[in-house]
Amino acid sequence: MFVWVGSNTPSSWLVDVFGVAAPHQLDPVMAELPLLDNPTSKRVRDIVATVRSQRKRHVRMFVVPQQGKHEMVMRNYLVEDKGMYGTPSYVDFLCHVHKEIRALLS
């Protein structure tokens, strides 16, 4: 599980969830969210716990700040899902349009 933290994330949210004021202060090996006593921290920890409970095996969490050294590693794991109700993904749609244009030009 990757928790990506953008560079424009409000510092108040960062303090509430991670206990730091800026993304570059995040611990690069953080595998668990700190137990902080506020509603935002509890809600985010509840979301992580819910995702983990839906898996058969424990899901390790990686906190990845934007433009951090692990962001490129995280990007390698990103894939585009198919659309809802079996509709094609954006890439599938672009391939279809390209084929149609090639057919018209032939």
Biopython code that builds the backbone (N, CA, C, O; Angstrom):
import numpy as np
from Bio.PDB.StructureBuilder import StructureBuilder

atoms = [
    (1, "MET", "N", (0.857, -1.162, 0.000)),
    (1, "MET", "CA", (0.000, 0.000, 0.000)),
    (1, "MET", "C", (0.906, 1.228, 0.000)),
    (1, "MET", "O", (1.792, 1.363, 0.844)),
    (2, "PHE", "N", (0.671, 2.110, -0.950)),
    (2, "PHE", "CA", (1.422, 3.357, -1.015)),
    (2, "PHE", "C", (0.528, 4.507, -0.564)),
    (2, "PHE", "O", (-0.608, 4.636, -1.019)),
    (3, "VAL", "N", (1.043, 5.331, 0.322)),
    (3, "VAL", "CA", (0.368, 6.558, 0.725)),
    (3, "VAL", "C", (1.210, 7.685, 0.164)),
    (3, "VAL", "O", (2.253, 8.032, 0.717)),
    (4, "TRP", "N", (0.746, 8.259, -0.949)),
    (4, "TRP", "CA", (1.484, 9.331, -1.613)),
    (4, "TRP", "C", (1.084, 10.656, -0.975)),
    (4, "TRP", "O", (-0.102, 10.940, -0.805)),
    (5, "VAL", "N", (2.079, 11.462, -0.623)),
    (5, "VAL", "CA", (1.840, 12.741, 0.034)),
    (5, "VAL", "C", (2.353, 13.841, -0.879)),
    (5, "VAL", "O", (3.560, 13.978, -1.082)),
    (6, "GLY", "N", (1.430, 14.627, -1.429)),
    (6, "GLY", "CA", (1.796, 15.705, -2.340)),
    (6, "GLY", "C", (2.506, 16.847, -1.640)),
    (6, "GLY", "O", (2.345, 17.055, -0.437)),
    (7, "SER", "N", (3.296, 17.585, -2.411)),
    (7, "SER", "CA", (4.071, 18.694, -1.836)),
    (7, "SER", "C", (3.178, 19.839, -1.361)),
    (7, "SER", "O", (3.616, 20.660, -0.555)),
    (8, "ASN", "N", (1.941, 19.910, -1.840)),
    (8, "ASN", "CA", (1.015, 20.964, -1.413)),
    (8, "ASN", "C", (0.047, 20.500, -0.330)),
    (8, "ASN", "O", (-0.946, 21.175, -0.056)),
    (9, "THR", "N", (0.326, 19.363, 0.282)),
    (9, "THR", "CA", (-0.527, 18.874, 1.364)),
    (9, "THR", "C", (-0.487, 19.878, 2.517)),
    (9, "THR", "O", (0.593, 20.274, 2.954)),
    (10, "PRO", "N", (-1.646, 20.288, 3.008)),
    (10, "PRO", "CA", (-1.662, 21.265, 4.112)),
    (10, "PRO", "C", (-0.853, 20.776, 5.317)),
    (10, "PRO", "O", (-0.948, 19.613, 5.709)),
    (11, "SER", "N", (-0.070, 21.666, 5.890)),
    (11, "SER", "CA", (0.774, 21.282, 7.025)),
    (11, "SER", "C", (-0.078, 20.847, 8.219)),
    (11, "SER", "O", (0.352, 20.002, 9.005)),
    (12, "SER", "N", (-1.269, 21.407, 8.363)),
    (12, "SER", "CA", (-2.133, 20.994, 9.477)),
    (12, "SER", "C", (-2.521, 19.522, 9.347)),
    (12, "SER", "O", (-2.583, 18.806, 10.346)),
    (13, "TRP", "N", (-2.785, 19.064, 8.113)),
    (13, "TRP", "CA", (-3.122, 17.660, 7.882)),
    (13, "TRP", "C", (-1.912, 16.775, 8.160)),
    (13, "TRP", "O", (-2.038, 15.711, 8.767)),
    (14, "LEU", "N", (-0.748, 17.217, 7.715)),
    (14, "LEU", "CA", (0.482, 16.453, 7.962)),
    (14, "LEU", "C", (0.756, 16.305, 9.458)),
    (14, "LEU", "O", (1.140, 15.232, 9.924)),
    (15, "VAL", "N", (0.557, 17.391, 10.203)),
    (15, "VAL", "CA", (0.758, 17.341, 11.653)),
    (15, "VAL", "C", (-0.250, 16.391, 12.283)),
    (15, "VAL", "O", (0.102, 15.606, 13.163)),
    (16, "ASP", "N", (-1.507, 16.458, 11.836)),
    (16, "ASP", "CA", (-2.563, 15.600, 12.397)),
    (16, "ASP", "C", (-2.320, 14.120, 12.113)),
    (16, "ASP", "O", (-2.582, 13.276, 12.971)),
    (17, "VAL", "N", (-1.819, 13.796, 10.916)),
    (17, "VAL", "CA", (-1.694, 12.392, 10.507)),
    (17, "VAL", "C", (-0.300, 11.826, 10.786)),
    (17, "VAL", "O", (-0.172, 10.695, 11.254)),
    (18, "PHE", "N", (0.742, 12.609, 10.502)),
    (18, "PHE", "CA", (2.107, 12.095, 10.607)),
    (18, "PHE", "C", (2.933, 12.724, 11.731)),
    (18, "PHE", "O", (3.975, 12.187, 12.108)),
    (19, "GLY", "N", (2.476, 13.855, 12.267)),
    (19, "GLY", "CA", (3.246, 14.525, 13.305)),
    (19, "GLY", "C", (4.414, 15.329, 12.782)),
    (19, "GLY", "O", (5.334, 15.647, 13.535)),
    (20, "VAL", "N", (4.393, 15.672, 11.479)),
    (20, "VAL", "CA", (5.434, 16.520, 10.876)),
    (20, "VAL", "C", (4.755, 17.673, 10.151)),
    (20, "VAL", "O", (3.566, 17.600, 9.841)),
    (21, "ALA", "N", (5.508, 18.739, 9.880)),
    (21, "ALA", "CA", (4.921, 19.928, 9.271)),
    (21, "ALA", "C", (5.083, 20.004, 7.755)),
    (21, "ALA", "O", (4.412, 20.806, 7.106)),
    (22, "ALA", "N", (5.966, 19.180, 7.179)),
    (22, "ALA", "CA", (6.213, 19.246, 5.735)),
    (22, "ALA", "C", (6.505, 17.844, 5.198)),
    (22, "ALA", "O", (7.050, 17.009, 5.920)),
    (23, "PRO", "N", (6.144, 17.576, 3.926)),
    (23, "PRO", "CA", (6.355, 16.238, 3.357)),
    (23, "PRO", "C", (7.809, 15.760, 3.412)),
    (23, "PRO", "O", (8.062, 14.572, 3.612)),
    (24, "HIS", "N", (8.753, 16.669, 3.236)),
    (24, "HIS", "CA", (10.160, 16.238, 3.230)),
    (24, "HIS", "C", (10.631, 15.769, 4.612)),
    (24, "HIS", "O", (11.716, 15.198, 4.729)),
    (25, "GLN", "N", (9.834, 16.001, 5.651)),
    (25, "GLN", "CA", (10.182, 15.556, 7.003)),
    (25, "GLN", "C", (9.682, 14.145, 7.306)),
    (25, "GLN", "O", (9.964, 13.603, 8.375)),
    (26, "LEU", "N", (8.949, 13.554, 6.379)),
    (26, "LEU", "CA", (8.411, 12.217, 6.600)),
    (26, "LEU", "C", (9.533, 11.188, 6.667)),
    (26, "LEU", "O", (10.532, 11.290, 5.955)),
    (27, "ASP", "N", (9.354, 10.206, 7.525)),
    (27, "ASP", "CA", (10.313, 9.117, 7.655)),
    (27, "ASP", "C", (10.196, 8.214, 6.428)),
    (27, "ASP", "O", (9.121, 7.669, 6.179)),
    (28, "PRO", "N", (11.280, 8.038, 5.648)),
    (28, "PRO", "CA", (11.180, 7.253, 4.409)),
    (28, "PRO", "C", (10.924, 5.763, 4.627)),
    (28, "PRO", "O", (10.567, 5.059, 3.682)),
    (29, "VAL", "N", (11.097, 5.280, 5.833)),
    (29, "VAL", "CA", (10.847, 3.861, 6.099)),
    (29, "VAL", "C", (9.625, 3.649, 6.987)),
    (29, "VAL", "O", (9.455, 2.576, 7.565)),
    (30, "MET", "N", (8.779, 4.661, 7.096)),
    (30, "MET", "CA", (7.577, 4.552, 7.918)),
    (30, "MET", "C", (6.674, 3.463, 7.358)),
    (30, "MET", "O", (6.269, 3.510, 6.196)),
    (31, "ALA", "N", (6.365, 2.484, 8.198)),
    (31, "ALA", "CA", (5.501, 1.387, 7.767)),
    (31, "ALA", "C", (4.160, 1.397, 8.488)),
    (31, "ALA", "O", (3.250, 0.658, 8.113)),
    (32, "GLU", "N", (4.031, 2.220, 9.513)),
    (32, "GLU", "CA", (2.791, 2.360, 10.265)),
    (32, "GLU", "C", (2.559, 3.836, 10.552)),
    (32, "GLU", "O", (3.506, 4.598, 10.745)),
    (33, "LEU", "N", (1.312, 4.225, 10.578)),
    (33, "LEU", "CA", (0.988, 5.606, 10.929)),
    (33, "LEU", "C", (1.123, 5.785, 12.438)),
    (33, "LEU", "O", (0.772, 4.888, 13.204)),
    (34, "PRO", "N", (1.627, 6.934, 12.863)),
    (34, "PRO", "CA", (1.738, 7.157, 14.308)),
    (34, "PRO", "C", (0.355, 7.270, 14.950)),
    (34, "PRO", "O", (-0.599, 7.723, 14.318)),
    (35, "LEU", "N", (0.262, 6.855, 16.200)),
    (35, "LEU", "CA", (-0.994, 6.941, 16.948)),
    (35, "LEU", "C", (-1.106, 8.339, 17.538)),
    (35, "LEU", "O", (-0.573, 8.610, 18.614)),
    (36, "LEU", "N", (-1.795, 9.216, 16.838)),
    (36, "LEU", "CA", (-1.991, 10.588, 17.297)),
    (36, "LEU", "C", (-3.441, 10.753, 17.717)),
    (36, "LEU", "O", (-4.341, 10.162, 17.120)),
    (37, "ASP", "N", (-3.662, 11.552, 18.737)),
    (37, "ASP", "CA", (-4.995, 11.683, 19.320)),
    (37, "ASP", "C", (-5.763, 12.842, 18.695)),
    (37, "ASP", "O", (-5.899, 13.909, 19.294)),
    (38, "ASN", "N", (-6.268, 12.613, 17.466)),
    (38, "ASN", "CA", (-7.122, 13.592, 16.802)),
    (38, "ASN", "C", (-7.997, 12.861, 15.789)),
    (38, "ASN", "O", (-7.664, 11.751, 15.373)),
    (39, "PRO", "N", (-9.113, 13.470, 15.386)),
    (39, "PRO", "CA", (-10.052, 12.781, 14.486)),
    (39, "PRO", "C", (-9.459, 12.442, 13.115)),
    (39, "PRO", "O", (-9.774, 11.394, 12.551)),
    (40, "THR", "N", (-8.613, 13.307, 12.579)),
    (40, "THR", "CA", (-8.031, 13.051, 11.253)),
    (40, "THR", "C", (-7.134, 11.827, 11.296)),
    (40, "THR", "O", (-7.215, 10.958, 10.429)),
    (41, "SER", "N", (-6.278, 11.761, 12.309)),
    (41, "SER", "CA", (-5.385, 10.611, 12.453)),
    (41, "SER", "C", (-6.194, 9.329, 12.600)),
    (41, "SER", "O", (-5.888, 8.324, 11.959)),
    (42, "LYS", "N", (-7.207, 9.360, 13.429)),
    (42, "LYS", "CA", (-8.034, 8.170, 13.639)),
    (42, "LYS", "C", (-8.710, 7.746, 12.348)),
    (42, "LYS", "O", (-8.755, 6.555, 12.038)),
    (43, "ARG", "N", (-9.231, 8.691, 11.596)),
    (43, "ARG", "CA", (-9.927, 8.359, 10.339)),
    (43, "ARG", "C", (-8.973, 7.738, 9.319)),
    (43, "ARG", "O", (-9.315, 6.745, 8.678)),
    (44, "VAL", "N", (-7.791, 8.312, 9.167)),
    (44, "VAL", "CA", (-6.826, 7.771, 8.198)),
    (44, "VAL", "C", (-6.370, 6.378, 8.642)),
    (44, "VAL", "O", (-6.265, 5.473, 7.815)),
    (45, "ARG", "N", (-6.098, 6.198, 9.934)),
    (45, "ARG", "CA", (-5.717, 4.878, 10.432)),
    (45, "ARG", "C", (-6.841, 3.865, 10.241)),
    (45, "ARG", "O", (-6.581, 2.697, 9.955)),
    (46, "ASP", "N", (-8.099, 4.308, 10.400)),
    (46, "ASP", "CA", (-9.247, 3.426, 10.156)),
    (46, "ASP", "C", (-9.326, 2.999, 8.695)),
    (46, "ASP", "O", (-9.636, 1.845, 8.400)),
    (47, "ILE", "N", (-9.048, 3.922, 7.784)),
    (47, "ILE", "CA", (-9.062, 3.595, 6.349)),
    (47, "ILE", "C", (-7.990, 2.557, 6.038)),
    (47, "ILE", "O", (-8.250, 1.581, 5.335)),
    (48, "VAL", "N", (-6.784, 2.769, 6.563)),
    (48, "VAL", "CA", (-5.693, 1.811, 6.346)),
    (48, "VAL", "C", (-6.070, 0.451, 6.928)),
    (48, "VAL", "O", (-5.839, -0.579, 6.294)),
    (49, "ALA", "N", (-6.640, 0.440, 8.115)),
    (49, "ALA", "CA", (-7.048, -0.819, 8.753)),
    (49, "ALA", "C", (-8.128, -1.533, 7.943)),
    (49, "ALA", "O", (-8.108, -2.759, 7.832)),
    (50, "THR", "N", (-9.068, -0.778, 7.378)),
    (50, "THR", "CA", (-10.128, -1.374, 6.561)),
    (50, "THR", "C", (-9.548, -2.013, 5.311)),
    (50, "THR", "O", (-9.923, -3.130, 4.956)),
    (51, "VAL", "N", (-8.640, -1.321, 4.643)),
    (51, "VAL", "CA", (-8.009, -1.884, 3.443)),
    (51, "VAL", "C", (-7.255, -3.154, 3.803)),
    (51, "VAL", "O", (-7.350, -4.160, 3.101)),
    (52, "ARG", "N", (-6.512, -3.107, 4.887)),
    (52, "ARG", "CA", (-5.753, -4.290, 5.307)),
    (52, "ARG", "C", (-6.675, -5.456, 5.671)),
    (52, "ARG", "O", (-6.345, -6.610, 5.397)),
    (53, "SER", "N", (-7.821, -5.169, 6.282)),
    (53, "SER", "CA", (-8.734, -6.245, 6.687)),
    (53, "SER", "C", (-9.361, -6.948, 5.489)),
    (53, "SER", "O", (-9.833, -8.078, 5.613)),
    (54, "GLN", "N", (-9.371, -6.302, 4.354)),
    (54, "GLN", "CA", (-9.965, -6.887, 3.152)),
    (54, "GLN", "C", (-8.978, -7.773, 2.384)),
    (54, "GLN", "O", (-9.331, -8.346, 1.353)),
    (55, "ARG", "N", (-7.777, -7.884, 2.872)),
    (55, "ARG", "CA", (-6.744, -8.702, 2.230)),
    (55, "ARG", "C", (-6.474, -9.941, 3.073)),
    (55, "ARG", "O", (-6.632, -9.912, 4.293)),
    (56, "LYS", "N", (-6.072, -11.014, 2.433)),
    (56, "LYS", "CA", (-5.773, -12.241, 3.153)),
    (56, "LYS", "C", (-4.453, -12.145, 3.905)),
    (56, "LYS", "O", (-4.290, -12.734, 4.973)),
    (57, "ARG", "N", (-3.509, -11.395, 3.334)),
    (57, "ARG", "CA", (-2.205, -11.234, 3.979)),
    (57, "ARG", "C", (-2.010, -9.779, 4.362)),
    (57, "ARG", "O", (-2.653, -8.885, 3.811)),
    (58, "HIS", "N", (-1.115, -9.554, 5.314)),
    (58, "HIS", "CA", (-0.834, -8.193, 5.775)),
    (58, "HIS", "C", (-0.284, -7.352, 4.623)),
    (58, "HIS", "O", (0.588, -7.802, 3.879)),
    (59, "VAL", "N", (-0.790, -6.155, 4.484)),
    (59, "VAL", "CA", (-0.337, -5.241, 3.442)),
    (59, "VAL", "C", (0.623, -4.238, 4.075)),
    (59, "VAL", "O", (0.248, -3.511, 4.995)),
    (60, "ARG", "N", (1.849, -4.197, 3.588)),
    (60, "ARG", "CA", (2.825, -3.252, 4.118)),
    (60, "ARG", "C", (2.537, -1.869, 3.542)),
    (60, "ARG", "O", (2.177, -1.737, 2.373)),
    (61, "MET", "N", (2.695, -0.859, 4.357)),
    (61, "MET", "CA", (2.423, 0.512, 3.937)),
    (61, "MET", "C", (3.741, 1.244, 3.707)),
    (61, "MET", "O", (4.680, 1.129, 4.495)),
    (62, "PHE", "N", (3.790, 1.997, 2.614)),
    (62, "PHE", "CA", (4.922, 2.848, 2.299)),
    (62, "PHE", "C", (4.406, 4.275, 2.161)),
    (62, "PHE", "O", (3.486, 4.529, 1.384)),
    (63, "VAL", "N", (4.984, 5.196, 2.901)),
    (63, "VAL", "CA", (4.623, 6.605, 2.789)),
    (63, "VAL", "C", (5.619, 7.242, 1.817)),
    (63, "VAL", "O", (6.830, 7.210, 2.038)),
    (64, "VAL", "N", (5.081, 7.824, 0.732)),
    (64, "VAL", "CA", (5.925, 8.339, -0.337)),
    (64, "VAL", "C", (5.647, 9.824, -0.547)),
    (64, "VAL", "O", (4.591, 10.186, -1.065)),
    (65, "PRO", "N", (6.582, 10.686, -0.150)),
    (65, "PRO", "CA", (6.390, 12.114, -0.415)),
    (65, "PRO", "C", (6.644, 12.430, -1.890)),
    (65, "PRO", "O", (7.497, 11.817, -2.531)),
    (66, "GLN", "N", (5.894, 13.390, -2.409)),
    (66, "GLN", "CA", (6.080, 13.820, -3.793)),
    (66, "GLN", "C", (7.517, 14.270, -3.981)),
    (66, "GLN", "O", (8.070, 14.982, -3.143)),
    (67, "GLN", "N", (8.113, 13.853, -5.080)),
    (67, "GLN", "CA", (9.492, 14.161, -5.453)),
    (67, "GLN", "C", (10.502, 13.546, -4.489)),
    (67, "GLN", "O", (11.663, 13.955, -4.452)),
    (68, "GLY", "N", (10.057, 12.567, -3.713)),
    (68, "GLY", "CA", (10.975, 11.837, -2.846)),
    (68, "GLY", "C", (11.658, 10.741, -3.648)),
    (68, "GLY", "O", (11.275, 10.454, -4.782)),
    (69, "LYS", "N", (12.676, 10.131, -3.045)),
    (69, "LYS", "CA", (13.457, 9.144, -3.786)),
    (69, "LYS", "C", (12.674, 7.866, -4.093)),
    (69, "LYS", "O", (13.074, 7.107, -4.976)),
    (70, "HIS", "N", (11.579, 7.612, -3.395)),
    (70, "HIS", "CA", (10.798, 6.395, -3.634)),
    (70, "HIS", "C", (9.614, 6.609, -4.585)),
    (70, "HIS", "O", (8.894, 5.660, -4.897)),
    (71, "GLU", "N", (9.412, 7.831, -5.038)),
    (71, "GLU", "CA", (8.266, 8.095, -5.913)),
    (71, "GLU", "C", (8.378, 7.329, -7.235)),
    (71, "GLU", "O", (7.373, 6.822, -7.735)),
    (72, "MET", "N", (9.559, 7.240, -7.799)),
    (72, "MET", "CA", (9.720, 6.515, -9.069)),
    (72, "MET", "C", (9.462, 5.017, -8.880)),
    (72, "MET", "O", (8.922, 4.367, -9.776)),
    (73, "VAL", "N", (9.838, 4.472, -7.740)),
    (73, "VAL", "CA", (9.553, 3.064, -7.455)),
    (73, "VAL", "C", (8.045, 2.854, -7.409)),
    (73, "VAL", "O", (7.528, 1.894, -7.980)),
    (74, "MET", "N", (7.339, 3.757, -6.725)),
    (74, "MET", "CA", (5.896, 3.658, -6.617)),
    (74, "MET", "C", (5.236, 3.730, -7.997)),
    (74, "MET", "O", (4.297, 2.988, -8.282)),
    (75, "ARG", "N", (5.725, 4.610, -8.829)),
    (75, "ARG", "CA", (5.116, 4.776, -10.163)),
    (75, "ARG", "C", (5.179, 3.505, -10.995)),
    (75, "ARG", "O", (4.318, 3.278, -11.845)),
    (76, "ASN", "N", (6.191, 2.672, -10.759)),
    (76, "ASN", "CA", (6.292, 1.408, -11.499)),
    (76, "ASN", "C", (5.153, 0.459, -11.181)),
    (76, "ASN", "O", (4.856, -0.437, -11.971)),
    (77, "TYR", "N", (4.511, 0.641, -10.039)),
    (77, "TYR", "CA", (3.405, -0.224, -9.628)),
    (77, "TYR", "C", (2.041, 0.296, -10.079)),
    (77, "TYR", "O", (1.038, -0.401, -9.926)),
    (78, "LEU", "N", (1.988, 1.483, -10.622)),
    (78, "LEU", "CA", (0.699, 2.054, -11.022)),
    (78, "LEU", "C", (0.225, 1.449, -12.339)),
    (78, "LEU", "O", (0.993, 1.331, -13.294)),
    (79, "VAL", "N", (-1.027, 1.076, -12.375)),
    (79, "VAL", "CA", (-1.662, 0.596, -13.597)),
    (79, "VAL", "C", (-3.023, 1.258, -13.707)),
    (79, "VAL", "O", (-3.632, 1.627, -12.702)),
    (80, "GLU", "N", (-3.482, 1.401, -14.910)),
    (80, "GLU", "CA", (-4.801, 1.990, -15.100)),
    (80, "GLU", "C", (-5.836, 0.879, -15.140)),
    (80, "GLU", "O", (-5.739, -0.050, -15.941)),
    (81, "ASP", "N", (-6.815, 0.985, -14.274)),
    (81, "ASP", "CA", (-7.886, -0.004, -14.234)),
    (81, "ASP", "C", (-8.834, 0.190, -15.409)),
    (81, "ASP", "O", (-8.909, 1.264, -16.005)),
    (82, "LYS", "N", (-9.541, -0.865, -15.719)),
    (82, "LYS", "CA", (-10.619, -0.751, -16.698)),
    (82, "LYS", "C", (-11.687, 0.162, -16.125)),
    (82, "LYS", "O", (-11.789, 0.330, -14.910)),
    (83, "GLY", "N", (-12.473, 0.746, -17.000)),
    (83, "GLY", "CA", (-13.545, 1.611, -16.546)),
    (83, "GLY", "C", (-14.645, 0.817, -15.867)),
    (83, "GLY", "O", (-14.634, -0.414, -15.849)),
    (84, "MET", "N", (-15.586, 1.550, -15.314)),
    (84, "MET", "CA", (-16.709, 0.891, -14.647)),
    (84, "MET", "C", (-17.563, 0.146, -15.667)),
    (84, "MET", "O", (-17.673, 0.564, -16.820)),
    (85, "TYR", "N", (-18.159, -0.946, -15.239)),
    (85, "TYR", "CA", (-19.068, -1.747, -16.054)),
    (85, "TYR", "C", (-18.386, -2.295, -17.309)),
    (85, "TYR", "O", (-19.031, -2.487, -18.340)),
    (86, "GLY", "N", (-17.063, -2.547, -17.211)),
    (86, "GLY", "CA", (-16.351, -3.159, -18.324)),
    (86, "GLY", "C", (-15.993, -2.218, -19.454)),
    (86, "GLY", "O", (-15.538, -2.666, -20.507)),
    (87, "THR", "N", (-16.186, -0.927, -19.262)),
    (87, "THR", "CA", (-15.813, 0.020, -20.310)),
    (87, "THR", "C", (-14.301, 0.061, -20.443)),
    (87, "THR", "O", (-13.588, -0.227, -19.482)),
    (88, "PRO", "N", (-13.801, 0.414, -21.624)),
    (88, "PRO", "CA", (-12.352, 0.402, -21.819)),
    (88, "PRO", "C", (-11.648, 1.497, -21.015)),
    (88, "PRO", "O", (-12.243, 2.512, -20.649)),
    (89, "SER", "N", (-10.369, 1.257, -20.755)),
    (89, "SER", "CA", (-9.561, 2.270, -20.084)),
    (89, "SER", "C", (-9.270, 3.396, -21.076)),
    (89, "SER", "O", (-9.591, 3.288, -22.260)),
    (90, "TYR", "N", (-8.675, 4.448, -20.598)),
    (90, "TYR", "CA", (-8.340, 5.583, -21.469)),
    (90, "TYR", "C", (-7.360, 5.156, -22.560)),
    (90, "TYR", "O", (-7.492, 5.566, -23.713)),
    (91, "VAL", "N", (-6.379, 4.333, -22.195)),
    (91, "VAL", "CA", (-5.404, 3.855, -23.185)),
    (91, "VAL", "C", (-6.104, 2.992, -24.232)),
    (91, "VAL", "O", (-5.828, 3.124, -25.424)),
    (92, "ASP", "N", (-7.008, 2.107, -23.798)),
    (92, "ASP", "CA", (-7.774, 1.289, -24.752)),
    (92, "ASP", "C", (-8.582, 2.173, -25.693)),
    (92, "ASP", "O", (-8.649, 1.908, -26.894)),
    (93, "PHE", "N", (-9.190, 3.213, -25.156)),
    (93, "PHE", "CA", (-9.968, 4.137, -25.968)),
    (93, "PHE", "C", (-9.086, 4.819, -27.006)),
    (93, "PHE", "O", (-9.465, 4.919, -28.173)),
    (94, "LEU", "N", (-7.916, 5.287, -26.592)),
    (94, "LEU", "CA", (-7.002, 5.945, -27.537)),
    (94, "LEU", "C", (-6.544, 4.988, -28.632)),
    (94, "LEU", "O", (-6.422, 5.388, -29.790)),
    (95, "CYS", "N", (-6.289, 3.730, -28.282)),
    (95, "CYS", "CA", (-5.910, 2.735, -29.295)),
    (95, "CYS", "C", (-7.039, 2.512, -30.286)),
    (95, "CYS", "O", (-6.805, 2.392, -31.489)),
    (96, "HIS", "N", (-8.261, 2.458, -29.779)),
    (96, "HIS", "CA", (-9.422, 2.285, -30.650)),
    (96, "HIS", "C", (-9.556, 3.469, -31.623)),
    (96, "HIS", "O", (-9.782, 3.271, -32.817)),
    (97, "VAL", "N", (-9.419, 4.677, -31.113)),
    (97, "VAL", "CA", (-9.505, 5.873, -31.964)),
    (97, "VAL", "C", (-8.405, 5.846, -33.016)),
    (97, "VAL", "O", (-8.642, 6.175, -34.178)),
    (98, "HIS", "N", (-7.207, 5.455, -32.611)),
    (98, "HIS", "CA", (-6.084, 5.389, -33.553)),
    (98, "HIS", "C", (-6.367, 4.391, -34.675)),
    (98, "HIS", "O", (-6.095, 4.672, -35.842)),
    (99, "LYS", "N", (-6.914, 3.218, -34.319)),
    (99, "LYS", "CA", (-7.252, 2.210, -35.328)),
    (99, "LYS", "C", (-8.322, 2.722, -36.283)),
    (99, "LYS", "O", (-8.249, 2.492, -37.490)),
    (100, "GLU", "N", (-9.318, 3.419, -35.734)),
    (100, "GLU", "CA", (-10.384, 3.970, -36.574)),
    (100, "GLU", "C", (-9.830, 5.000, -37.560)),
    (100, "GLU", "O", (-10.216, 5.016, -38.729)),
    (101, "ILE", "N", (-8.934, 5.851, -37.090)),
    (101, "ILE", "CA", (-8.331, 6.865, -37.962)),
    (101, "ILE", "C", (-7.502, 6.199, -39.040)),
    (101, "ILE", "O", (-7.557, 6.605, -40.201)),
    (102, "ARG", "N", (-6.726, 5.170, -38.673)),
    (102, "ARG", "CA", (-5.914, 4.445, -39.677)),
    (102, "ARG", "C", (-6.814, 3.778, -40.712)),
    (102, "ARG", "O", (-6.480, 3.750, -41.897)),
    (103, "ALA", "N", (-7.947, 3.241, -40.278)),
    (103, "ALA", "CA", (-8.880, 2.596, -41.203)),
    (103, "ALA", "C", (-9.468, 3.606, -42.168)),
    (103, "ALA", "O", (-9.647, 3.313, -43.350)),
    (104, "LEU", "N", (-9.771, 4.800, -41.663)),
    (104, "LEU", "CA", (-10.334, 5.836, -42.530)),
    (104, "LEU", "C", (-9.304, 6.342, -43.549)),
    (104, "LEU", "O", (-9.657, 6.692, -44.675)),
    (105, "LEU", "N", (-8.071, 6.376, -43.154)),
    (105, "LEU", "CA", (-7.010, 6.875, -44.054)),
    (105, "LEU", "C", (-6.560, 5.836, -45.063)),
    (105, "LEU", "O", (-5.902, 6.180, -46.045)),
    (106, "SER", "N", (-6.896, 4.578, -44.848)),
    (106, "SER", "CA", (-6.464, 3.511, -45.765)),
    (106, "SER", "C", (-7.372, 3.400, -46.954)),
    (106, "SER", "O", (-7.152, 2.555, -47.822)),
]
sb = StructureBuilder()
sb.init_structure("model")
sb.init_model(0)
sb.init_chain("A")
sb.init_seg("    ")
for serial, (resi, resn, name, xyz) in enumerate(atoms, 1):
    if name == "N":
        sb.init_residue(resn, " ", resi, " ")
    sb.init_atom(name, np.array(xyz, "f"), 0.0, 1.0, " ", f" {name:<3s}", serial, name[0])
structure = sb.get_structure()
